[in-house]
Amino acid sequence: MQNKTPRQQDLRKGRFSQNNQIYHITTNTLKRLPIFLSFDMARIMVSVLKQSDALNHTQTLAFVVMPDHIHWLFQLNLNQTLATLIQSVKSVSAHTLGQTIWQAGYYDHAIRKDEDIRGIARYLIANPVRAGLVKKVGDYPHWDAVWI
């Protein structure tokens, strides 16, 4: 009997990265360990995302660092692929934190022109409330959005 579940590389076929495209990515920590419950580790992850902007690789629109994953909404800049960018961010953060922290792969969604970017950002930064970590978005320290 043949396995009907697509493998990860099969899911990526036909996809391509486009400069100036806005993406929403989600990536999980290894074994979904909640390493970002540590305030210091979460702040390091925030600084890695901001460093990507400082290097002009991305223009971050919104992000939230959850205990066991991150959501990041950004515009891809320069001549690099999405895969290269995500690999770089994962590598820099793992090196800075001094440990292997990421599961292989990530979920990505290229935002279409007709999608509500602010609505996506609101949904993304409300994750800590939906997860029961805080009662109000403003009580969670590891998020940001350009509209706030």
C-alpha positions in Angstrom: 0.0 0.0 0.0 1.4 3.4 -1.0 1.5 6.2 1.5 -0.8 9.0 0.3 0.6 11.7 2.7 2.8 14.1 0.8 6.4 14.5 2.0 7.6 17.9 3.1 9.7 18.4 -0.1 6.7 17.5 -2.2 4.7 20.3 -0.5 7.3 22.9 -1.6 7.2 21.9 -5.3 6.1 24.8 -7.5 6.7 27.4 -4.8 9.1 30.2 -5.3 10.3 33.2 -3.3 9.6 36.7 -4.6 11.3 39.9 -3.5 8.9 42.4 -1.9 6.4 39.7 -1.3 4.8 39.7 2.2 4.9 36.3 4.0 3.5 34.9 7.2 5.7 32.1 8.5 5.3 29.9 11.5 8.1 27.7 12.8 8.2 25.4 15.8 10.9 24.7 18.4 12.4 21.2 18.5 9.9 18.8 20.0 7.7 21.9 20.7 9.8 22.5 23.8 8.7 25.8 25.4 12.1 27.4 25.5 10.7 30.9 24.9 9.0 30.8 28.3 12.4 32.1 29.4 12.1 35.9 29.1 15.8 36.2 28.2 15.6 33.6 25.4 12.4 35.2 24.0 14.1 38.6 23.9 17.1 37.1 22.1 14.7 35.7 19.5 13.1 39.2 19.1 16.5 40.7 18.6 17.3 38.2 15.9 14.1 39.1 14.0 14.9 42.8 14.4 18.5 42.1 13.2 17.0 40.7 9.9 15.3 44.1 9.4 18.5 46.0 10.3 20.4 44.0 7.6 17.6 44.9 5.2 16.7 41.3 4.6 13.2 41.9 5.7 10.7 44.5 6.7 8.9 43.1 9.7 5.2 44.0 9.9 4.3 41.9 13.0 5.6 39.0 15.0 4.9 37.1 18.2 7.3 34.8 20.0 5.3 32.1 21.6 6.7 29.6 24.2 7.2 26.9 21.5 7.0 28.7 18.1 7.1 32.0 16.4 4.8 33.8 14.0 6.4 36.4 11.7 4.7 38.6 9.1 7.3 40.4 6.9 8.1 41.6 3.5 11.1 39.8 1.9 13.8 42.2 0.7 16.9 41.9 -1.4 17.8 39.0 -3.7 17.4 36.0 -1.4 15.0 33.2 -1.1 12.5 32.7 1.6 14.2 29.3 2.5 17.6 31.0 2.8 16.2 33.7 5.0 14.4 31.3 7.4 17.5 29.1 7.5 19.6 32.1 8.4 17.3 33.3 11.1 17.1 29.8 12.6 20.9 29.4 12.4 21.6 32.8 14.0 19.1 32.3 16.8 20.3 28.8 17.6 24.0 30.0 17.6 23.1 33.0 19.8 21.2 30.8 22.2 23.9 28.2 22.2 21.7 25.2 21.4 19.7 23.4 18.8 16.2 24.9 19.1 14.3 24.5 15.8 12.3 21.7 14.2 13.1 21.2 10.5 10.9 23.1 8.1 8.3 25.9 8.6 4.9 26.8 7.4 4.7 29.8 5.0 1.9 31.7 3.4 2.5 34.3 0.7 0.0 37.1 1.4 -2.2 37.9 -1.6 -3.1 41.5 -2.5 -6.7 41.0 -1.5 -5.9 39.7 2.0 -6.3 42.0 5.0 -2.7 42.3 6.2 -3.7 44.2 9.4 -6.3 41.5 10.1 -3.6 38.8 9.8 -1.3 40.8 12.1 -4.1 41.2 14.7 -4.8 37.5 14.5 -1.1 36.7 14.9 -0.4 38.9 17.9 -3.6 37.7 19.7 -2.1 34.2 19.9 -1.0 34.6 23.5 -4.6 35.5 24.5 -6.0 32.5 22.7 -3.4 30.3 24.3 -4.4 31.5 27.7 -1.0 33.0 28.5 -2.4 36.5 29.2 -5.8 38.2 29.3 -4.9 41.1 27.0 -2.5 41.4 24.1 -0.7 44.3 25.8 0.2 42.1 28.8 2.4 39.8 26.6 5.9 41.2 26.1 7.1 39.3 23.0 5.3 40.8 20.1 5.3 43.9 17.9 3.5 45.3 14.9 4.2 48.3 12.8 0.7 49.7 13.3 1.1 50.0 17.0 
